[in-house]
Amino acid sequence: MHICKSARKNATLRVLAEEDLHATQAAVRARAKRQKPDQRVVSKGGLISAKDGRLKISQRVEKEAAKASRAAARKVKKEAKEAAEREREAARA
């Protein structure tokens, strides 16, 4: 009788421990998922607040967008120039 109570107790403790382990692992995965996009370098050295970090990231995104826009404009201008040169060449011939 005593062994049966002990076995039941151990089984219950094992189930509780497994549930606790699963909950802990789920919390760890959720935390890692939340933090993953935020693991970007925003500053060299020193401490930086979350607000300043978000500001730097948004400024970087805007700067990259402006750079891409300028590159696209240069490409269009270059293509237009080349097309005009081809037309001039065709008109001469």
Buried (B, 14 or more C-beta within 10 A) or exposed (E): EEEEEEEEEEEEEEEEEEEEEEEEEEEEEEEEEEEEEEEEEBEEEEEEEEEEBEEBBEEEEEEEEEEEEEEEEEEEEEEEEEEEEEEEEEEEE
